[in-house]
Amino acid sequence: MSKIIMEDISVEFPGVKALQHVDCDFEGGRVKALVGANGAGKSTLMKVLSGVNAQYTGQIELDGVPVEIRSPSDAKRLGIEIVYQEVDTALVPNLSVGENVMMEYLVYGLGKGGVIDWNHLHTEAAKTLENLHVSLDTKQLVSALSLAQKQIVVIARAMLGHCKFLILDEPTAPLSVEETKNLFELVRRLRDKGIGVIFISHRLNELFEICDSITVLRDGQLIKTFELDEKTTIPDIVELMLGRVYNEAIDKSGRAIGGVLLNIKNLADNENRVQDICLNVRSGEIVGLSGLVGAGKTELCKTLFGAFGRQQGTILINDKKVRADTPAAAVKAGMAFIPEERRKEGIVVGESVMENLSLATLKNHARILSLLNHKSESRAADTKVADLKIKTPSIRQRVGLLSGGNQQKVTIGKWLDSGAEIYIFDEPTKGIDVGAKAEVYKLIVDLARKGKGIIYASSEQAEIMSLTDRVYVMYSGRIQKELVTADTNEAELLFYSTGGKNDAEQN
């Protein structure tokens, strides 16, 4: 079996020691978990291994031979492949499954005279998918696939490159329970073929299902590597990640739940993504939207925020009818939206922390003739960075270079001075560690303490149970059931999430 040894790996950015003298190894035929809080160095270490970050010091050996990995092509040549969480960035949506699997053939391996042998392309793609025990039509457009299927396409492409080591970065974050199960079966087959899998996930319970060993990073340093067995507990791992004992309880005290702040009647979008939605949110209340992946939670959040254009139905805020058929109109009506895909929709990754934090409140920093007062903008950003404990070398740092948890704080922070009364959170803890999750929960509760109304959409039933006051369970674009959180349990949430109805509701 192949083996990678990384010794004394260090990476330094301006003002930040991202990795400090890290020693670790990865073996073929085994699945190793790589965990740590946001900013611990996991992604930086994998960028070194996959050739994305060439500015490292230290040594790397593959099967006892020193190697240099200074570009993605170096990594690929050595049999190291990576599948990022945002799989869409690795695919060409208007090309077929076969063309995406065989991308390197299209680019580098054309036949004589540059003529593409289409039969060969689709035959080889089909063989690769078949070897993975996956059934996909190679002529289907990638744009029509689910996220789980897109992941498979990227993994299949990696297998064509004589892959020895496969890095999976948060692979289950967008997947349903069944899709996660299927992915794990695929990972086990790859492991049994001698491929080493490096598995990065913040869903610590999953590690016990799929991983053989675990490496914990904290603040750019390797803390511990050990075998995963029946003696290992999630609290043990969390304590290593955070360097302290973690208290899971969420303090929701100090809130005064008042009158109805938001009242929605018969809401639907024009393409029936969601239908006949009736719900309400009181001031100081945290209301959950629960349901499986694809139930319509995200679609409801976006419909309410005007992302899909003109809606059917009625939206009342403080008993006043409002129009929210564009995001601008929704903001004017007093709504704020923290989307599921923060890098695509929540922040501008190429701009600074300061510029992102002021996106929703530029008018607060405008002078005569709408010229921007940069001193005011800078002061406000400094205050938010301190209040939200955003870890950044400077407010001038590009927000795309921050960890996921700190990016999420920026996504929330930009709304705090906007005057919003309703905050809509869509899967706000997706892809962030337990420590950052606790900080996000505290931010949400603090908003509720200020009398804001909170809509909290999550497919994580444990989150819904621990954070919300009431919950609307969604199924197939509709509200299946309204429940008081204190009077329900995860089993009941799952029952209604799968379309269940009790005897009275069926009659």
C-alpha positions as CSV (number, residue, x, y, z in Angstrom):
1,M,0.0,0.0,0.0
2,S,1.1,3.5,-0.7
3,K,2.1,5.9,2.1
4,I,2.5,9.7,2.3
5,I,4.6,11.2,5.1
6,M,4.5,14.9,5.7
7,E,7.2,16.2,8.0
8,D,7.7,19.7,9.5
9,I,5.1,21.3,7.3
10,S,4.7,25.0,7.9
11,V,2.7,27.7,6.1
12,E,2.7,31.4,7.0
13,F,0.4,34.1,5.7
14,P,0.8,37.8,6.6
15,G,0.1,38.0,10.3
16,V,-1.0,34.3,10.5
17,K,0.9,31.1,11.1
18,A,-1.5,28.7,9.3
19,L,0.6,25.6,9.9
20,Q,3.4,25.1,12.4
21,H,5.7,22.2,12.0
22,V,3.0,19.6,11.3
23,D,4.0,15.9,11.0
24,C,1.4,13.5,9.8
25,D,1.0,10.5,7.4
26,F,-1.7,8.9,5.3
27,E,-1.9,5.2,4.2
28,G,-3.5,3.5,1.3
29,G,-6.4,1.2,2.1
30,R,-7.4,3.3,5.1
31,V,-9.8,6.2,5.8
32,K,-8.3,8.9,8.0
33,A,-10.4,11.8,9.5
34,L,-8.9,15.2,9.6
35,V,-10.7,17.4,12.1
36,G,-10.3,20.7,13.8
37,A,-12.0,24.0,14.5
38,N,-12.4,26.5,11.7
39,G,-9.0,28.0,11.2
40,A,-7.2,25.0,12.7
41,G,-5.2,24.4,9.4
42,K,-7.1,21.5,7.9
43,S,-7.8,23.2,4.5
44,T,-4.3,24.7,4.4
45,L,-2.7,21.2,5.0
46,M,-4.8,19.7,2.3
47,K,-4.0,22.5,-0.1
48,V,-0.3,21.7,0.4
49,L,-1.0,18.0,-0.3
50,S,-3.1,18.8,-3.4
51,G,-0.6,21.3,-4.8
52,V,-2.8,24.4,-4.4
53,N,-0.5,26.0,-1.8
54,A,3.0,25.9,-3.1
55,Q,4.4,28.2,-0.4
56,Y,5.1,25.6,2.3
57,T,8.3,24.6,4.1
58,G,9.0,21.0,5.1
59,Q,9.3,17.6,3.4
60,I,6.9,15.2,1.8
61,E,7.6,11.6,1.0
62,L,5.5,9.2,-1.1
63,D,6.4,5.5,-0.7
64,G,9.8,6.5,0.8
65,V,10.7,8.9,-2.0
66,P,11.0,12.7,-1.4
67,V,8.6,14.6,-3.6
68,E,7.8,18.2,-4.4
69,I,4.2,19.2,-4.6
70,R,4.1,22.8,-5.9
71,S,1.1,22.6,-8.2
72,P,-2.1,20.6,-8.7
73,S,-0.5,18.9,-11.7
74,D,2.3,17.7,-9.4
75,A,-0.3,16.2,-7.0
76,K,-2.3,14.6,-9.9
77,R,0.9,13.0,-11.3
78,L,1.6,11.5,-7.9
79,G,-2.0,10.1,-7.7
80,I,-3.4,12.7,-5.2
81,E,-6.9,14.0,-5.9
82,I,-9.2,16.3,-4.0
83,V,-13.0,16.8,-4.1
84,Y,-14.1,20.1,-2.6
85,Q,-17.3,20.7,-0.8
86,E,-18.5,23.1,-3.6
87,V,-18.4,20.4,-6.4
88,D,-20.1,22.8,-8.9
89,T,-16.8,24.6,-9.2
90,A,-15.1,21.5,-10.6
91,L,-17.7,20.7,-13.2
92,V,-18.9,22.2,-16.5
93,P,-22.7,22.3,-16.2
94,N,-23.5,22.4,-19.9
95,L,-21.4,19.4,-20.7
96,S,-22.5,15.8,-20.2
97,V,-21.6,13.4,-17.4
98,G,-19.3,11.5,-19.8
99,E,-17.5,14.7,-20.9
100,N,-17.0,15.8,-17.3
101,V,-15.6,12.4,-16.3
102,M,-13.3,12.4,-19.3
103,M,-12.3,16.0,-19.1
104,E,-8.6,15.3,-19.3
105,Y,-9.2,13.2,-22.4
106,L,-11.0,16.2,-24.0
107,V,-8.2,18.6,-23.0
108,Y,-5.0,16.5,-23.4
109,G,-5.9,13.1,-25.0
110,L,-7.5,13.8,-28.3
111,G,-7.0,11.3,-31.1
112,K,-5.0,11.9,-34.3
113,G,-5.8,15.2,-35.9
114,G,-7.5,16.5,-32.7
115,V,-10.7,14.4,-33.5
116,I,-12.7,13.3,-30.5
117,D,-13.8,9.7,-30.5
118,W,-17.2,10.2,-28.8
119,N,-17.9,6.4,-28.6
120,H,-14.6,5.9,-26.8
121,L,-15.3,8.8,-24.4
122,H,-18.7,7.6,-23.3
123,T,-17.6,3.9,-23.2
124,E,-14.6,4.8,-20.9
125,A,-16.8,7.1,-18.7
126,A,-19.4,4.3,-18.3
127,K,-16.7,1.8,-17.4
128,T,-15.3,4.1,-14.7
129,L,-18.8,4.7,-13.2
130,E,-19.5,1.0,-13.4
131,N,-16.3,0.3,-11.5
132,L,-17.7,2.6,-8.8
133,H,-21.0,0.6,-8.8
134,V,-22.7,3.8,-9.9
135,S,-25.5,4.0,-12.5
136,L,-25.5,7.3,-14.4
137,D,-26.4,8.1,-18.0
138,T,-23.1,9.4,-19.4
139,K,-25.0,11.6,-22.0
140,Q,-27.0,13.4,-19.3
141,L,-26.1,17.0,-18.7
142,V,-24.4,17.6,-15.4
143,S,-26.6,20.6,-14.7
144,A,-29.5,18.2,-14.3
145,L,-27.8,16.1,-11.6
146,S,-28.3,16.3,-7.8
147,L,-25.3,17.4,-5.6
148,A,-24.7,13.8,-4.6
149,Q,-24.5,12.7,-8.3
150,K,-22.2,15.6,-9.1
151,Q,-19.9,14.4,-6.3
152,I,-19.8,11.0,-7.9
153,V,-18.8,12.5,-11.3
154,V,-15.9,14.4,-9.7
155,I,-14.8,11.2,-7.9
156,A,-15.1,9.2,-11.1
157,R,-12.8,11.7,-12.8
158,A,-10.3,11.3,-10.0
159,M,-10.3,7.5,-10.5
160,L,-9.3,7.9,-14.1
161,G,-6.0,9.5,-12.9
162,H,-4.7,6.4,-11.2
163,C,-5.7,7.9,-7.8
164,K,-3.8,6.6,-4.8
165,F,-5.1,9.2,-2.3
166,L,-8.5,10.9,-2.3
167,I,-9.2,14.0,-0.2
168,L,-12.9,14.6,0.6
169,D,-13.6,18.0,2.0
170,E,-16.9,18.2,3.9
171,P,-18.5,15.7,1.4
172,T,-21.7,15.1,3.4
173,A,-22.6,18.7,4.2
174,P,-25.1,19.0,1.3
175,L,-26.3,15.4,1.3
176,S,-29.4,13.7,2.7
177,V,-29.2,10.7,5.0
178,E,-29.7,8.2,2.1
179,E,-27.1,10.1,-0.1
180,T,-24.6,10.0,2.8
181,K,-25.1,6.3,3.2
182,N,-24.5,5.7,-0.5
183,L,-21.3,7.9,-0.4
184,F,-20.0,5.9,2.6
185,E,-20.5,2.7,0.6
186,L,-18.5,4.2,-2.2
187,V,-15.7,5.3,0.2
188,R,-15.5,1.7,1.6
189,R,-15.2,0.3,-1.9
190,L,-12.3,2.7,-2.6
191,R,-10.6,1.8,0.6
192,D,-10.9,-1.9,-0.2
193,K,-9.2,-1.2,-3.5
194,G,-6.2,0.2,-1.6
195,I,-6.9,3.9,-2.0
196,G,-6.2,6.1,1.0
197,V,-9.1,8.5,1.8
198,I,-8.7,11.7,3.8
199,F,-12.1,12.6,5.2
200,I,-12.7,16.2,6.4
201,S,-16.0,16.7,8.3
202,H,-17.5,18.7,11.1
203,R,-20.2,16.0,11.5
204,L,-18.2,14.1,14.1
205,N,-20.8,11.3,14.5
206,E,-20.1,10.3,10.9
207,L,-16.4,9.6,11.6
208,F,-17.3,6.5,13.6
209,E,-19.1,5.1,10.6
210,I,-16.4,5.5,8.0
211,C,-13.0,6.4,9.4
212,D,-10.2,4.1,10.8
213,S,-8.2,6.8,12.5
214,I,-8.2,10.5,13.2
215,T,-5.8,13.5,13.2
216,V,-6.8,16.6,15.2
217,L,-5.4,20.0,14.4
218,R,-5.7,23.1,16.5
219,D,-4.3,26.6,15.8
220,G,-2.1,25.3,13.0
221,Q,-0.5,22.5,15.1
222,L,-1.1,18.8,15.2
223,I,-2.6,17.9,18.5
224,K,-3.0,14.1,18.3
225,T,-3.4,11.2,15.9
226,F,-5.1,8.0,17.2
227,E,-7.2,5.1,16.1
228,L,-11.0,5.4,16.2
229,D,-12.5,2.7,18.4
230,E,-15.4,2.1,20.8
231,K,-13.5,3.9,23.6
232,T,-13.4,7.2,21.6
233,T,-16.3,9.7,22.3
234,I,-17.4,12.8,20.5
235,P,-16.7,15.0,23.7
236,D,-13.2,13.6,23.7
237,I,-12.6,14.8,20.1
238,V,-14.3,18.2,20.7
239,E,-12.1,18.8,23.7
240,L,-9.0,18.1,21.6
241,M,-10.3,20.4,18.9
242,L,-11.1,23.3,21.1
243,G,-8.5,22.8,23.9
244,R,-11.3,23.0,26.5
245,V,-14.4,21.2,27.7
246,Y,-17.4,22.1,25.5
247,N,-20.8,22.8,27.0
248,E,-23.5,21.8,24.5
249,A,-26.3,23.5,26.3
250,I,-27.7,26.7,24.6
251,D,-28.7,29.5,27.0
252,K,-31.9,30.9,25.6
253,S,-32.8,32.9,28.8
254,G,-33.5,36.6,28.9
255,R,-35.9,36.7,26.0
256,A,-39.4,38.2,26.1
257,I,-41.6,36.6,23.5
258,G,-44.1,39.3,22.4
259,G,-46.8,39.8,19.8
260,V,-46.8,38.5,16.2
261,L,-44.1,40.2,14.2
262,L,-44.3,38.3,10.9
263,N,-47.5,36.7,9.6
264,I,-47.5,34.8,6.3
265,K,-50.7,33.6,4.7
266,N,-50.9,31.3,1.7
267,L,-47.5,32.1,0.4
268,A,-46.3,30.5,-2.9
269,D,-43.8,31.3,-5.6
270,N,-44.7,31.4,-9.2
271,E,-43.1,28.1,-10.0
272,N,-44.6,26.2,-7.1
273,R,-41.4,25.5,-5.4
274,V,-43.3,26.2,-2.2
275,Q,-47.1,26.2,-1.9
276,D,-49.8,27.5,0.5
277,I,-47.4,28.5,3.3
278,C,-49.0,29.8,6.5
279,L,-46.8,30.6,9.4
280,N,-46.1,33.3,12.0
281,V,-43.2,34.5,14.1
282,R,-43.4,36.5,17.3
283,S,-40.9,39.1,18.5
284,G,-38.1,37.4,20.5
285,E,-39.1,34.0,19.2
286,I,-36.9,31.5,17.3
287,V,-39.0,29.5,14.9
288,G,-37.6,26.4,13.2
289,L,-38.1,25.2,9.6
290,S,-37.4,21.4,9.7
291,G,-37.3,18.8,7.0
292,L,-35.1,16.6,4.9
293,V,-32.8,17.8,2.2
294,G,-35.1,18.9,-0.7
295,A,-38.2,19.5,1.5
296,G,-38.4,23.2,0.4
297,K,-36.8,25.0,3.4
298,T,-34.3,26.9,1.2
299,E,-37.0,27.7,-1.4
300,L,-39.3,29.1,1.3
301,C,-36.5,31.3,2.7
302,K,-35.7,32.6,-0.7
303,T,-39.3,33.1,-1.6
304,L,-39.9,35.1,1.5
305,F,-36.8,37.2,0.8
306,G,-37.9,38.0,-2.8
307,A,-35.3,36.0,-4.6
308,F,-37.8,34.3,-6.9
309,G,-39.7,37.5,-7.8
310,R,-43.3,38.2,-7.2
311,Q,-45.1,35.8,-4.8
312,Q,-48.7,34.8,-4.3
313,G,-50.2,35.2,-0.8
314,T,-49.8,37.8,1.9
315,I,-46.9,38.9,4.1
316,L,-47.6,41.0,7.1
317,I,-44.9,42.6,9.3
318,N,-46.2,44.3,12.4
319,D,-49.7,43.9,10.9
320,K,-48.7,45.9,7.9
321,K,-48.9,44.3,4.5
322,V,-45.6,44.4,2.7
323,R,-44.3,43.6,-0.8
324,A,-41.2,41.5,-0.9
325,D,-40.9,40.5,-4.5
326,T,-37.2,41.5,-4.7
327,P,-34.4,41.2,-2.1
328,A,-34.2,45.0,-2.1
329,A,-38.0,45.2,-1.2
330,A,-37.5,42.6,1.5
331,V,-34.7,44.5,3.1
332,K,-36.8,47.7,3.0
333,A,-39.6,45.8,4.6
334,G,-37.3,44.8,7.5
335,M,-35.9,41.4,6.6
336,A,-32.4,40.0,6.7
337,F,-31.3,36.8,5.0
338,I,-28.3,34.6,5.9
339,P,-28.2,32.0,3.0
340,E,-27.1,28.4,3.0
341,E,-24.4,29.0,0.3
342,R,-22.5,31.8,2.1
343,R,-19.6,31.9,-0.4
344,K,-22.0,32.3,-3.4
345,E,-24.7,34.4,-1.9
346,G,-23.7,35.7,1.5
347,I,-20.4,37.4,1.1
348,V,-18.2,38.8,-1.7
349,V,-15.2,36.5,-1.4
350,G,-12.8,38.8,-3.3
351,E,-13.6,41.9,-1.1
352,S,-12.3,42.8,2.3
353,V,-13.9,42.0,5.7
354,M,-14.7,45.7,6.1
355,E,-16.4,46.0,2.7
356,N,-18.5,42.9,3.4
357,L,-19.5,44.1,6.8
358,S,-20.9,47.3,5.4
359,L,-22.7,45.8,2.4
360,A,-26.2,46.1,3.9
361,T,-25.6,49.4,5.6
362,L,-23.7,51.6,3.2
363,K,-26.2,54.4,3.7
364,N,-25.1,54.6,7.3
365,H,-21.6,55.6,6.1
366,A,-22.7,58.0,3.3
367,R,-21.8,61.6,3.2
368,I,-23.1,64.4,1.0
369,L,-23.7,63.4,-2.6
370,S,-23.6,59.7,-1.4
371,L,-19.8,59.7,-1.1
372,L,-18.6,56.9,1.2
373,N,-17.1,57.9,4.6
374,H,-14.3,55.4,4.9
375,K,-13.5,56.4,8.4
376,S,-17.1,55.6,9.5
377,E,-17.1,52.4,7.6
378,S,-13.7,51.4,9.2
379,R,-14.9,52.2,12.7
380,A,-18.1,50.2,12.3
381,A,-16.1,47.2,10.9
382,D,-13.6,47.3,13.8
383,T,-16.5,47.3,16.3
384,K,-18.2,44.3,14.6
385,V,-15.0,42.4,14.4
386,A,-14.4,42.8,18.1
387,D,-18.0,42.2,19.1
388,L,-18.4,39.1,16.9
389,K,-14.9,37.8,17.7
390,I,-14.1,37.5,14.0
391,K,-10.6,36.1,13.6
392,T,-8.8,38.1,10.9
393,P,-5.4,39.7,10.7
394,S,-7.1,43.0,9.6
395,I,-10.4,44.4,8.4
396,R,-8.6,44.8,5.1
397,Q,-8.2,41.0,4.8
398,R,-10.0,39.4,1.9
399,V,-13.0,37.6,3.4
400,G,-12.6,34.6,1.2
401,L,-9.3,33.8,3.0
402,L,-11.1,33.5,6.4
403,S,-12.2,30.2,7.9
404,G,-15.8,29.1,7.3
405,G,-16.9,30.0,10.8
406,N,-15.5,33.5,10.5
407,Q,-17.0,34.0,7.0
408,Q,-20.4,33.1,8.6
409,K,-19.9,35.7,11.3
410,V,-19.3,38.3,8.6
411,T,-22.4,37.1,6.7
412,I,-24.4,37.7,9.9
413,G,-22.5,40.8,10.9
414,K,-23.4,42.8,7.8
415,W,-27.0,42.9,8.9
416,L,-26.7,43.9,12.5
417,D,-27.0,47.7,11.8
418,S,-29.5,47.3,9.1
419,G,-32.6,47.8,11.2
420,A,-34.0,44.4,10.2
421,E,-36.8,43.0,12.4
422,I,-36.9,39.5,10.8
423,Y,-33.8,37.4,10.5
424,I,-34.0,34.4,8.2
425,F,-31.2,31.8,8.7
426,D,-30.8,29.0,6.2
427,E,-28.6,26.2,7.4
428,P,-26.3,28.7,9.1
429,T,-24.0,26.1,10.7
430,K,-23.3,24.2,7.5
431,G,-19.6,23.4,7.2
432,I,-18.5,25.0,10.5
433,D,-17.1,23.4,13.6
434,V,-18.7,22.9,17.0
435,G,-17.0,26.0,18.6
436,A,-18.1,28.3,15.7
437,K,-21.6,26.7,15.9
438,A,-21.9,27.7,19.6
439,E,-20.9,31.3,18.7
440,V,-23.5,31.4,15.9
441,Y,-26.2,30.1,18.3
442,K,-25.3,32.8,20.8
443,L,-25.6,35.5,18.0
444,I,-29.0,34.2,17.2
445,V,-30.2,34.2,20.8
446,D,-28.8,37.7,21.3
447,L,-30.9,38.9,18.3
448,A,-34.0,37.3,19.8
449,R,-33.2,39.0,23.2
450,K,-33.4,42.3,21.3
451,G,-36.9,41.4,20.1
452,K,-36.0,40.2,16.6
453,G,-38.0,37.5,15.0
454,I,-35.9,34.5,13.9
455,I,-36.6,31.9,11.2
456,Y,-34.1,29.1,11.5
457,A,-34.1,26.5,8.7
458,S,-32.1,23.3,9.3
459,S,-32.0,19.7,8.3
460,E,-30.2,19.0,11.6
461,Q,-33.0,17.8,13.9
462,A,-30.7,18.2,17.0
463,E,-30.2,21.9,16.2
464,I,-34.0,22.4,15.8
465,M,-34.7,20.7,19.1
466,S,-32.1,22.6,21.1
467,L,-32.5,26.1,19.7
468,T,-36.1,26.8,18.6
469,D,-39.4,27.5,20.4
470,R,-41.7,26.3,17.7
471,V,-41.1,24.4,14.5
472,Y,-42.8,24.0,11.1
473,V,-42.0,20.7,9.5
474,M,-41.8,20.9,5.7
475,Y,-42.4,18.1,3.2
476,S,-42.5,18.5,-0.6
477,G,-42.7,22.3,-0.6
478,R,-45.5,22.5,2.0
479,I,-45.8,22.8,5.7
480,Q,-46.7,19.3,7.0
481,K,-47.0,20.1,10.7
482,E,-46.6,22.9,13.3
483,L,-45.1,21.7,16.6
484,V,-44.1,23.2,19.9
485,T,-40.5,22.2,20.3
486,A,-40.7,21.5,24.0
487,D,-43.6,19.1,23.4
488,T,-42.0,17.1,20.5
489,N,-38.9,15.0,19.8
490,E,-36.6,14.1,17.0
491,A,-38.6,11.0,16.1
492,E,-41.7,13.0,15.6
493,L,-39.8,15.6,13.5
494,L,-38.6,12.7,11.3
495,F,-42.1,11.2,11.1
496,Y,-43.5,14.4,9.6
497,S,-40.4,15.1,7.6
498,T,-41.0,11.9,5.6
499,G,-44.6,12.9,4.9
500,G,-46.2,11.2,7.8
501,K,-49.7,12.1,9.1
502,N,-51.5,11.0,12.2
503,D,-54.9,9.3,12.1
504,A,-56.9,12.6,12.6
505,E,-55.0,14.3,9.8
506,Q,-55.6,11.4,7.4
507,N,-59.4,11.5,7.9
